[in-house]
Amino acid sequence: MFKTDRVVTHNGETKTLRAWAEEMNVPYGTLAYRWKMGYRTYDALFNGWQNNRFTIAKGLRLSESDIAYLRETKYARAGMPDEWEIACDLIGTSRSNADALRRMLA
């Protein structure tokens, strides 16, 4: 571990690396490794991890407004062969998350 706490500031919030890891549900080891490799900004440390607070599946994080939007548009997408890929496009996430969205919101 580090001899001193490493702190990162984002949107006016200053927290330790461990506190950010817990809040964002990111393995601390991943952040510690990125810090060791020279990444010091919030964006660099969390590259590849979405900054939303609602988790619906491992590795897939959505805001509550995205979930509400998907539920509102469900009727319009229903019956289409690529319904869940369209849902991914609507909220701006990868189409590879289509199965996770289907399982959690269907």
LUMNU-274880 format. One line per 10 residues: number of its first residue (from 1); for each residue x, y, z of C-alpha. Coordinates in Angstrom, 2 decimals. Layout:
LUMNU-274880
NUM) X Y Z; ...
This chain:
LUMNU-274880
1) 0.00 0.00 0.00; 0.95 3.63 -0.15; 2.84 5.35 2.64; 0.48 8.32 2.42; -3.09 8.59 1.22; -3.42 9.58 -2.42; -6.22 12.07 -3.03; -8.11 12.86 -6.20; -10.40 15.84 -6.77; -13.38 15.67 -9.12
11) -16.28 18.17 -9.36; -15.14 19.86 -6.16; -15.00 16.62 -4.15; -11.64 15.55 -2.78; -11.42 11.94 -1.62; -8.78 9.31 -1.13; -8.17 6.75 -3.82; -9.71 4.06 -1.62; -12.86 6.15 -1.01; -13.30 6.72 -4.76
21) -12.82 2.99 -5.39; -15.54 2.11 -2.88; -17.96 4.74 -4.17; -17.48 3.84 -7.83; -17.38 0.08 -7.21; -13.96 -0.19 -8.88; -11.33 -2.57 -7.51; -8.85 -0.59 -5.43; -5.98 -2.58 -6.94; -6.93 -1.29 -10.38
31) -6.79 2.33 -9.23; -3.57 1.76 -7.28; -1.96 0.26 -10.37; -3.12 3.14 -12.55; -1.79 5.62 -9.95; 1.55 3.79 -9.94; 1.66 4.02 -13.74; 1.34 7.83 -13.53; -2.39 8.45 -13.99; -3.31 11.23 -11.57
41) -6.55 12.78 -12.83; -10.01 11.41 -12.12; -10.74 10.87 -15.82; -7.50 8.97 -16.39; -8.00 6.79 -13.32; -11.58 5.88 -14.20; -11.12 5.51 -17.95; -13.32 2.56 -18.87; -15.50 2.85 -15.78; -18.72 4.83 -16.12
51) -19.38 7.48 -13.50; -22.96 6.66 -12.61; -24.18 5.65 -9.20; -26.78 2.97 -10.04; -25.51 -0.52 -10.78; -27.84 -3.01 -12.46; -25.31 -5.63 -13.50; -21.64 -6.25 -12.91; -19.70 -3.89 -15.15; -22.82 -2.03 -16.28
61) -23.68 1.17 -14.47; -26.67 3.37 -15.31; -28.21 6.43 -13.77; -31.76 6.33 -12.46; -32.83 8.67 -15.26; -31.46 6.21 -17.87; -33.44 3.38 -16.31; -36.60 5.48 -16.26; -36.04 6.42 -19.91; -35.62 2.78 -20.90
71) -38.83 1.86 -19.13; -40.69 4.71 -20.88; -39.48 3.67 -24.33; -40.02 -0.07 -23.84; -43.34 -0.06 -25.70; -41.81 1.59 -28.78; -38.97 -0.96 -28.95; -41.08 -4.03 -28.11; -41.08 -6.77 -30.74; -38.12 -5.48 -32.69
81) -35.42 -8.10 -33.28; -32.75 -5.75 -31.96; -34.84 -4.20 -29.18; -32.12 -4.26 -26.53; -29.39 -3.08 -28.88; -31.59 -0.05 -29.62; -31.98 0.45 -25.86; -28.20 0.50 -25.54; -27.99 3.11 -28.29; -30.60 5.28 -26.57
91) -28.63 5.52 -23.32; -25.21 5.65 -24.95; -23.73 2.35 -23.77; -22.13 -0.43 -25.74; -24.39 -2.85 -27.59; -22.52 -5.66 -25.85; -24.56 -4.77 -22.74; -27.84 -5.69 -24.46; -28.25 -9.04 -22.68; -27.58 -7.51 -19.27
101) -30.19 -4.83 -19.94; -32.72 -7.40 -21.10; -32.23 -9.58 -18.01; -32.47 -6.71 -15.57; -35.27 -4.65 -17.12; -37.47 -7.20 -18.87
